[in-house]
Amino acid sequence: MCIGYQKENKVMEQKAPRRTREKIMDLSLRLFNEFGEPNITTTIIADEMKISPGNLYYHFRNKDDIVNSIFVTFEEEISRMLAMTQGQRPTMHDVWHYLHHMFQLIWRYRFFYRDLNDLLSRNRTLELHFKEIFGHKIAVVKELCQGLHEDQTLQASPAEIDALSSNMVVVASYWLSYQYVLNPRQYTEQAVVEHALASGCYQVLSLMHPYLRGETLLHFEQLKTKYLQTNA
């Protein structure tokens, strides 16, 4: 019984630091999203956690270590999402729902996009990895456009597809930051968030509209009508 108790106690000791580390990351993400990463210090995080700064430094060396740890989780999630479309020919409805999930992911980690310039100026890890993420996003959109072109439902030259892919990624990546500029005081209200996500999907797909043909164009028009009726 004593040995069993010692084993159980050892397991609890191993789990406790991980739970504390995860709680620090969850709290830091919330604070970064709400107040901006540059405005949050490790002292503020420790105070909100109701732990000493020394206890926080036991789990993370500094604030950049917290940011990088959050980024690892974000990068894993977005990589899985970007891989979902590989080898598929999604419909316009599929693309709409895919974009909505992508916007939800960006919203969940929105401080990365809102504070991106400041973060990249002092964090080499983020500088390299975000460049790869943006490149991957463009490649996924380009593959989608080329698939539609092969199906003769998108008429565009290779140069137009290149420009369209980049433009769609730019709008998708910075749409929520743009919405924050328009409405900073109500930015986190549920109705405002839902509108920002839906309007983001519409704005991104609208870039494809001039190039669409046939059934894909019809699907877009249906989505457009539904969106405009809902957001009238």
Backbone bond lengths (Angstrom), bond angles and torsions (degrees), N, CA, C in turn:
res aa  C-N    CA-C-N  psi(-1)  N-CA   C-N-CA  omega(-1)  CA-C   N-CA-C  phi
1 M - - - 1.460 - - 1.516 110.77 -
2 C 1.338 115.47 -38.61 1.459 120.34 179.69 1.516 111.18 -64.52
3 I 1.358 114.91 -40.83 1.470 119.42 179.37 1.526 109.72 -65.32
4 G 1.340 116.38 -42.51 1.457 120.11 179.04 1.507 111.49 -61.96
5 Y 1.331 116.58 -39.96 1.466 120.35 178.70 1.518 110.90 -64.49
6 Q 1.351 115.66 -41.55 1.462 119.84 179.63 1.525 111.22 -62.86
7 K 1.359 116.74 -40.03 1.461 120.35 178.66 1.521 111.21 -65.09
8 E 1.343 114.99 -43.58 1.462 119.28 -179.78 1.514 110.49 -64.07
9 N 1.333 116.34 -41.60 1.466 120.88 179.66 1.522 110.90 -63.62
10 K 1.346 115.55 -38.55 1.462 120.06 179.71 1.521 110.93 -65.91
11 V 1.352 116.66 -40.13 1.461 120.65 177.78 1.518 110.24 -63.14
12 M 1.340 117.03 -41.98 1.465 121.00 179.35 1.517 110.85 -63.60
13 E 1.334 117.46 -38.25 1.460 121.08 178.34 1.518 111.28 -65.85
14 Q 1.356 115.82 -34.98 1.465 119.79 179.76 1.523 110.95 -72.04
15 K 1.349 117.40 -34.36 1.457 121.35 -176.60 1.520 112.37 -78.52
16 A 1.327 117.09 -34.16 1.461 120.58 -174.85 1.522 113.52 -58.06
17 P 1.365 120.09 -48.37 1.461 119.11 179.37 1.527 112.88 -60.06
18 R 1.349 116.15 -37.51 1.458 119.23 -179.26 1.525 110.41 -65.82
19 R 1.337 117.11 -39.95 1.453 120.04 178.49 1.526 110.77 -64.26
20 T 1.333 116.23 -41.46 1.463 120.11 178.67 1.520 110.18 -64.29
21 R 1.313 117.03 -42.21 1.461 121.54 179.10 1.526 110.72 -61.15
22 E 1.334 116.02 -44.05 1.465 119.90 179.53 1.516 111.28 -65.41
23 K 1.330 116.57 -39.10 1.466 119.89 178.48 1.520 111.08 -64.25
24 I 1.327 116.73 -39.08 1.472 120.71 177.26 1.521 110.06 -62.54
25 M 1.329 116.59 -43.06 1.465 120.15 179.68 1.524 111.25 -65.18
26 D 1.339 116.85 -43.76 1.471 120.36 179.98 1.524 110.79 -62.52
27 L 1.327 116.57 -45.32 1.460 120.72 -180.00 1.526 110.77 -65.03
28 S 1.320 116.72 -43.34 1.474 121.15 -179.48 1.515 110.74 -61.86
29 L 1.330 116.61 -41.52 1.466 120.43 178.08 1.518 110.37 -60.40
30 R 1.319 116.97 -44.37 1.467 120.35 179.18 1.525 111.43 -62.62
31 L 1.321 116.67 -44.03 1.465 120.79 -179.13 1.535 111.17 -67.72
32 F 1.327 116.60 -42.82 1.470 120.21 178.26 1.522 110.34 -60.82
33 N 1.340 116.04 -43.59 1.468 120.22 -179.88 1.522 111.91 -65.13
34 E 1.321 116.25 -40.07 1.460 120.48 -173.40 1.524 112.84 -79.53
35 F 1.340 116.96 -40.58 1.467 120.15 -172.22 1.533 114.03 -115.36
36 G 1.335 117.63 -7.33 1.457 120.84 -177.29 1.517 110.71 92.80
37 E 1.307 116.35 131.40 1.469 120.88 -176.85 1.525 113.22 -56.39
38 P 1.357 119.92 -41.48 1.470 119.63 -178.55 1.532 113.32 -62.73
39 N 1.342 117.46 -22.12 1.465 121.20 -176.07 1.525 113.40 -90.84
40 I 1.320 117.58 -3.14 1.462 121.87 -177.42 1.524 109.89 -110.29
41 T 1.307 116.43 129.49 1.466 122.54 178.10 1.526 109.76 -109.46
42 T 1.327 115.71 167.93 1.472 119.28 176.16 1.530 110.49 -65.12
43 T 1.321 117.27 -29.82 1.467 120.49 177.55 1.522 110.70 -64.18
44 I 1.331 115.91 -43.10 1.471 119.87 177.81 1.519 110.56 -63.40
45 I 1.324 116.16 -42.83 1.466 120.15 179.71 1.530 110.39 -62.17
46 A 1.325 116.58 -45.20 1.464 120.67 179.57 1.529 110.98 -62.38
47 D 1.333 116.77 -42.08 1.469 120.46 178.53 1.519 110.91 -62.24
48 E 1.341 116.69 -44.45 1.468 120.12 179.60 1.530 111.46 -65.64
49 M 1.330 116.66 -32.66 1.458 121.73 178.24 1.526 111.92 -78.43
50 K 1.355 115.15 -14.84 1.475 121.53 -175.23 1.524 111.14 61.02
51 I 1.342 114.32 42.98 1.458 121.15 173.55 1.515 108.09 -129.51
52 S 1.320 116.98 166.13 1.458 120.73 179.19 1.527 109.82 -78.35
53 P 1.336 118.01 154.43 1.469 119.73 174.64 1.524 112.18 -55.95
54 G 1.325 116.31 -35.09 1.468 119.53 178.56 1.510 112.38 -63.15
55 N 1.337 116.29 -38.58 1.465 120.47 177.13 1.518 110.15 -65.10
56 L 1.339 117.09 -40.67 1.470 120.06 177.96 1.527 110.36 -63.25
57 Y 1.336 117.26 -42.35 1.472 120.69 -178.60 1.524 112.31 -69.73
58 Y 1.331 116.33 -16.63 1.466 119.41 173.56 1.528 109.78 -65.29
59 H 1.325 116.34 -33.65 1.464 121.42 -177.40 1.530 112.28 -94.63
60 F 1.342 117.38 -33.98 1.471 121.88 -177.48 1.524 108.94 -136.44
61 R 1.321 116.44 136.40 1.468 120.97 -177.34 1.523 111.63 -67.08
62 N 1.342 115.87 -38.06 1.462 121.58 -177.03 1.525 108.90 -164.68
63 K 1.325 117.34 -175.23 1.465 119.97 -177.64 1.523 111.47 -66.51
64 D 1.322 117.72 -37.87 1.467 119.90 178.42 1.526 111.25 -60.17
65 D 1.331 116.38 -34.06 1.463 120.15 177.61 1.522 110.25 -64.41
66 I 1.334 117.28 -38.33 1.473 121.24 176.28 1.527 109.90 -65.69
67 V 1.336 116.43 -47.32 1.467 121.26 -179.83 1.525 110.32 -58.42
68 N 1.335 116.98 -46.01 1.464 120.74 -178.76 1.530 111.49 -64.88
69 S 1.322 117.13 -35.79 1.464 120.38 178.86 1.525 110.88 -68.12
70 I 1.326 116.76 -40.87 1.470 120.40 175.37 1.525 109.75 -63.54
71 F 1.318 116.07 -39.39 1.467 120.33 -178.69 1.529 111.48 -63.94
72 V 1.332 117.34 -35.91 1.468 120.43 178.35 1.525 109.89 -58.59
73 T 1.333 116.59 -44.79 1.465 120.80 178.52 1.529 110.91 -64.35
74 F 1.333 116.09 -44.92 1.466 120.86 178.49 1.527 110.92 -60.17
75 E 1.314 116.80 -45.15 1.465 121.00 -177.53 1.527 110.70 -63.74
76 E 1.329 117.17 -38.93 1.464 120.26 178.06 1.526 110.61 -63.70
77 E 1.330 116.66 -42.66 1.464 120.56 -178.54 1.520 111.70 -67.35
78 I 1.318 116.94 -44.28 1.456 118.95 -176.81 1.528 111.05 -73.07
79 S 1.328 117.50 -30.39 1.468 120.28 176.95 1.522 110.42 -66.49
80 R 1.347 116.09 -41.11 1.470 118.98 176.71 1.515 110.89 -63.07
81 M 1.321 116.65 -40.84 1.460 120.16 -178.57 1.533 110.99 -67.11
82 L 1.308 117.51 -42.38 1.462 120.73 -179.95 1.520 111.57 -66.45
83 A 1.330 116.96 -28.27 1.466 120.57 -179.46 1.518 112.31 -78.07
84 M 1.338 117.52 -14.11 1.471 121.19 -176.25 1.522 112.68 -63.82
85 T 1.323 117.59 -28.31 1.469 120.34 -173.72 1.526 113.25 -91.19
86 Q 1.315 117.50 -4.70 1.462 119.83 -174.41 1.526 110.92 -64.71
87 G 1.336 115.47 131.34 1.455 120.91 177.28 1.508 114.70 73.80
88 Q 1.342 117.93 12.36 1.462 120.92 -178.84 1.522 110.82 -114.68
89 R 1.321 115.73 158.84 1.458 122.56 173.29 1.526 107.65 -118.26
90 P 1.329 118.71 78.64 1.462 120.91 -175.22 1.519 112.06 -69.75
91 T 1.330 116.24 151.50 1.456 122.18 173.62 1.524 108.83 -79.20
92 M 1.340 116.29 172.19 1.451 120.76 178.41 1.531 110.73 -63.11
93 H 1.338 116.68 -35.41 1.460 120.41 176.57 1.535 110.33 -63.93
94 D 1.337 116.39 -41.17 1.465 120.42 177.44 1.530 110.65 -61.11
95 V 1.322 116.11 -43.01 1.462 120.85 -179.13 1.528 110.49 -63.63
96 W 1.344 116.41 -40.76 1.469 120.45 178.89 1.537 110.43 -59.14
97 H 1.341 115.63 -49.20 1.467 119.57 -178.99 1.532 111.13 -66.68
98 Y 1.314 116.55 -37.46 1.469 120.97 177.43 1.530 110.01 -61.78
99 L 1.322 116.46 -45.23 1.462 120.52 178.43 1.523 111.27 -61.99
100 H 1.325 116.17 -39.67 1.466 119.74 179.83 1.530 110.25 -61.25
101 H 1.325 117.23 -43.27 1.469 120.76 177.53 1.528 110.76 -65.57
102 M 1.322 116.67 -36.62 1.462 119.91 178.19 1.527 110.62 -65.02
103 F 1.333 116.34 -42.66 1.463 119.87 177.63 1.524 111.19 -63.82
104 Q 1.329 117.45 -37.05 1.462 120.65 177.20 1.524 110.66 -62.62
105 L 1.330 116.51 -39.44 1.461 120.61 177.71 1.526 110.95 -65.95
106 I 1.327 116.64 -43.99 1.464 120.42 178.01 1.524 109.90 -62.56
107 W 1.337 116.82 -39.11 1.470 120.36 178.23 1.528 110.77 -62.49
108 R 1.326 116.26 -41.07 1.467 120.29 -177.49 1.531 111.31 -65.05
109 Y 1.315 116.95 -30.19 1.472 121.39 179.60 1.530 109.96 -119.63
110 R 1.313 116.91 39.49 1.455 121.07 -168.74 1.537 114.33 -64.85
111 F 1.316 118.66 -23.59 1.463 118.84 -178.55 1.518 111.25 -63.66
112 F 1.339 117.55 -29.78 1.463 119.78 178.27 1.528 110.43 -59.47
113 Y 1.323 116.57 -42.05 1.460 120.77 -177.57 1.527 111.50 -79.71
114 R 1.335 116.82 -40.38 1.465 120.17 -178.10 1.536 111.53 -68.82
115 D 1.341 117.27 -36.31 1.469 121.95 -176.95 1.524 111.87 -106.15
116 L 1.335 115.94 20.85 1.465 120.26 -168.73 1.520 113.36 -59.68
117 N 1.320 118.80 -46.75 1.466 120.98 -177.04 1.521 111.23 -59.86
118 D 1.329 116.08 -43.79 1.461 119.97 179.77 1.524 110.75 -65.57
119 L 1.327 116.97 -42.21 1.460 120.60 -179.66 1.524 112.15 -63.98
120 L 1.333 116.19 -44.26 1.464 119.94 -177.73 1.523 112.05 -67.40
121 S 1.333 116.82 -29.58 1.465 119.85 -177.73 1.524 112.66 -67.62
122 R 1.337 117.44 -18.53 1.466 119.38 -176.56 1.528 113.31 -132.02
123 N 1.332 117.35 7.42 1.457 119.31 -177.74 1.521 108.86 -134.06
124 R 1.313 116.29 101.63 1.458 122.28 -176.01 1.531 111.84 -64.27
125 T 1.333 116.51 -35.64 1.465 120.49 -179.71 1.523 111.01 -61.38
126 L 1.331 116.01 -47.86 1.462 119.85 179.20 1.519 110.94 -66.08
127 E 1.328 116.61 -37.51 1.470 120.45 -179.92 1.519 111.20 -56.71
128 L 1.325 116.43 -46.57 1.467 120.62 -177.59 1.528 111.62 -73.14
129 H 1.327 116.64 -43.33 1.457 119.67 -173.73 1.521 112.37 -75.14
130 F 1.331 118.04 -35.63 1.459 119.06 178.94 1.525 110.85 -67.47
131 K 1.315 115.86 -34.11 1.469 119.13 176.07 1.533 109.97 -61.13
132 E 1.325 116.25 -40.20 1.465 120.64 178.25 1.530 111.09 -67.21
133 I 1.332 116.82 -40.42 1.466 120.43 179.26 1.519 110.79 -61.88
134 F 1.334 116.72 -46.41 1.460 120.10 179.27 1.527 110.66 -63.05
135 G 1.330 117.05 -40.02 1.458 120.46 177.60 1.520 111.52 -62.65
136 H 1.339 115.84 -39.91 1.465 120.66 178.84 1.516 110.63 -66.49
137 K 1.329 117.50 -41.22 1.464 121.19 177.79 1.530 110.88 -58.95
138 I 1.327 116.06 -47.15 1.463 120.56 -179.23 1.524 110.52 -62.04
139 A 1.336 116.71 -40.97 1.466 120.47 179.84 1.522 111.26 -62.95
140 V 1.343 117.43 -39.37 1.466 121.49 179.19 1.527 110.66 -65.12
141 V 1.335 117.23 -45.14 1.467 120.90 179.93 1.533 110.16 -65.91
142 K 1.310 115.89 -40.17 1.465 120.14 179.71 1.531 110.62 -62.68
143 E 1.337 115.99 -41.05 1.462 120.28 178.24 1.528 110.56 -62.94
144 L 1.331 116.94 -40.36 1.462 121.49 177.10 1.525 110.55 -61.10
145 C 1.337 116.58 -48.30 1.467 120.82 -178.76 1.521 111.61 -63.53
146 Q 1.312 117.08 -40.13 1.462 120.61 179.18 1.522 110.87 -66.45
147 G 1.348 116.55 -35.92 1.458 119.76 176.53 1.515 111.56 -64.80
148 L 1.324 116.69 -42.85 1.467 120.57 177.00 1.533 110.61 -64.86
149 H 1.316 116.04 -36.33 1.468 120.21 178.55 1.529 110.37 -65.11
150 E 1.322 117.37 -41.47 1.460 121.36 178.63 1.528 111.05 -65.20
151 D 1.344 115.75 -31.57 1.466 120.09 177.53 1.532 111.99 -83.02
152 Q 1.326 116.01 1.82 1.466 123.67 179.02 1.536 112.40 62.19
153 T 1.329 115.92 31.31 1.467 120.09 175.81 1.529 111.14 -113.07
154 L 1.314 116.55 4.34 1.461 121.97 172.70 1.526 107.26 -141.31
155 Q 1.334 115.88 117.73 1.463 120.95 -178.60 1.521 109.19 -104.93
156 A 1.325 115.26 106.34 1.460 121.23 -179.57 1.515 108.89 -157.76
157 S 1.309 115.62 148.24 1.459 120.80 176.76 1.524 109.81 -77.15
158 P 1.328 118.75 164.57 1.471 120.46 176.56 1.532 112.52 -55.15
159 A 1.332 117.39 -39.75 1.468 120.48 179.04 1.525 110.90 -66.05
160 E 1.335 116.16 -38.83 1.464 119.69 178.64 1.526 111.24 -67.77
161 I 1.329 117.00 -37.35 1.470 120.93 177.26 1.523 110.20 -65.14
162 D 1.333 117.25 -41.08 1.465 120.72 177.48 1.530 110.82 -59.57
163 A 1.337 116.11 -48.14 1.468 120.45 -179.13 1.522 110.91 -66.08
164 L 1.331 116.72 -42.26 1.459 121.48 -179.70 1.526 110.80 -61.77
165 S 1.331 117.64 -43.06 1.463 121.81 -179.49 1.521 111.22 -61.85
166 S 1.327 115.90 -45.24 1.469 119.76 178.92 1.518 111.26 -64.40
167 N 1.336 116.76 -43.80 1.465 120.96 -178.26 1.528 111.46 -63.39
168 M 1.321 116.78 -40.65 1.462 120.03 179.61 1.526 111.33 -64.38
169 V 1.328 116.78 -39.41 1.470 120.46 179.10 1.522 110.77 -68.83
170 V 1.322 117.04 -40.14 1.471 120.39 178.79 1.530 110.52 -61.26
171 V 1.340 116.82 -48.28 1.465 120.49 -179.08 1.530 110.33 -63.74
172 A 1.334 117.32 -44.81 1.465 120.46 -179.53 1.525 111.71 -62.97
173 S 1.323 117.04 -39.08 1.463 121.46 -175.63 1.520 112.89 -72.42
174 Y 1.330 116.72 -33.73 1.465 119.57 -173.06 1.529 113.66 -113.47
175 W 1.316 117.52 6.53 1.452 120.37 -177.98 1.528 112.03 -62.63
176 L 1.327 117.47 -44.39 1.456 120.23 -178.18 1.529 111.53 -68.54
177 S 1.310 117.43 -31.89 1.463 120.00 174.81 1.527 110.07 -66.54
178 Y 1.313 116.46 -38.58 1.465 121.63 176.40 1.525 110.60 -63.37
179 Q 1.334 116.29 -41.41 1.456 120.42 178.02 1.529 111.55 -64.03
180 Y 1.319 116.01 -34.37 1.468 120.48 177.85 1.528 110.33 -64.28
181 V 1.323 116.65 -40.90 1.468 120.67 178.15 1.526 110.26 -61.62
182 L 1.321 116.92 -39.92 1.462 121.00 -177.75 1.525 112.38 -70.43
183 N 1.341 116.47 -32.81 1.463 118.98 -171.92 1.526 111.08 -147.09
184 P 1.333 118.27 64.32 1.469 120.40 -174.06 1.519 114.54 -66.50
185 R 1.325 118.44 -31.64 1.465 120.96 -174.80 1.526 113.23 -77.01
186 Q 1.328 117.27 -24.79 1.462 120.45 -179.53 1.531 111.46 -115.48
187 Y 1.292 116.15 17.59 1.464 122.03 -169.83 1.524 113.10 -59.65
188 T 1.328 118.40 -34.01 1.458 120.66 -175.15 1.528 113.46 -96.34
189 E 1.336 117.87 1.52 1.463 119.31 177.13 1.525 109.76 -67.20
190 Q 1.328 116.21 141.01 1.458 121.13 -171.92 1.527 112.51 -56.43
191 A 1.318 117.36 -45.41 1.468 120.79 -179.04 1.518 111.28 -63.20
192 V 1.332 116.30 -38.98 1.470 121.30 179.39 1.519 110.12 -66.86
193 V 1.328 115.85 -41.55 1.470 120.40 179.33 1.524 110.71 -62.95
194 E 1.332 116.58 -47.83 1.466 120.62 -179.06 1.526 111.20 -60.33
195 H 1.334 116.12 -40.90 1.463 119.41 178.06 1.529 110.81 -65.08
196 A 1.329 117.21 -40.53 1.465 121.12 -179.62 1.525 111.20 -63.60
197 L 1.328 117.03 -39.77 1.464 120.83 179.93 1.530 110.64 -67.37
198 A 1.342 116.49 -46.90 1.466 120.33 -178.92 1.524 111.39 -65.65
199 S 1.326 116.85 -43.81 1.465 119.92 -179.24 1.527 110.58 -67.13
200 G 1.342 117.02 -30.89 1.468 120.10 176.40 1.513 111.47 -63.34
201 C 1.339 116.28 -45.25 1.469 120.39 177.43 1.529 110.58 -58.47
202 Y 1.322 115.56 -44.92 1.463 120.29 -178.55 1.524 111.66 -64.22
203 Q 1.326 117.13 -44.63 1.465 120.81 -178.67 1.527 111.63 -63.30
204 V 1.328 116.09 -41.54 1.476 119.35 -179.27 1.525 110.46 -65.38
205 L 1.339 116.85 -47.63 1.467 119.80 -178.50 1.519 112.02 -69.46
206 S 1.327 117.47 -26.24 1.469 120.30 177.75 1.524 111.78 -61.79
207 L 1.314 116.51 -26.91 1.468 119.70 178.03 1.527 111.10 -64.78
208 M 1.346 116.38 -27.05 1.460 120.53 -179.92 1.529 112.08 -83.38
209 H 1.315 116.46 -20.31 1.463 121.81 -170.06 1.532 113.98 -49.13
210 P 1.342 119.68 -48.38 1.475 118.89 -176.36 1.530 114.13 -62.38
211 Y 1.325 116.43 -18.09 1.467 119.86 -175.18 1.532 112.99 -100.93
212 L 1.328 117.61 -7.63 1.459 121.02 -173.85 1.524 112.35 -80.64
213 R 1.322 114.86 149.43 1.452 121.45 179.48 1.533 109.00 -141.54
214 G 1.333 115.52 163.03 1.456 122.01 170.44 1.514 114.86 59.38
215 E 1.332 116.26 -138.77 1.460 122.77 -174.49 1.523 111.74 -64.77
216 T 1.314 116.95 -35.57 1.466 119.79 179.38 1.526 110.71 -64.90
217 L 1.326 116.86 -39.45 1.462 120.56 176.38 1.524 110.44 -63.87
218 L 1.330 116.43 -40.91 1.457 120.82 178.31 1.521 111.03 -61.11
219 H 1.331 116.45 -43.64 1.462 120.64 178.37 1.528 110.78 -61.81
220 F 1.327 115.96 -41.15 1.466 118.66 179.14 1.525 110.62 -64.07
221 E 1.321 117.40 -42.28 1.462 120.83 -179.97 1.529 110.91 -61.70
222 Q 1.331 116.81 -36.97 1.456 120.67 177.31 1.523 110.94 -65.09
223 L 1.328 116.19 -45.04 1.464 120.74 178.33 1.527 110.88 -64.17
224 K 1.323 115.33 -39.74 1.472 120.73 179.30 1.535 110.83 -62.50
225 T 1.326 116.24 -46.15 1.473 120.71 -179.86 1.525 110.99 -61.50
226 K 1.327 116.09 -44.50 1.470 120.71 179.99 1.518 110.59 -63.82
227 Y 1.340 116.53 -41.90 1.460 120.49 -179.35 1.541 110.61 -64.92
228 L 1.320 116.81 -46.33 1.466 120.07 -177.78 1.518 112.05 -66.38
229 Q 1.335 117.50 -35.71 1.466 120.93 177.15 1.525 110.62 -66.76
230 T 1.329 116.81 -41.11 1.467 121.44 -178.56 1.514 111.71 -69.56
231 N 1.345 116.57 -33.97 1.459 120.66 -174.21 1.536 112.74 -107.59
232 A 1.330 115.66 18.98 1.468 119.40 -179.97 1.525 110.12 -64.02
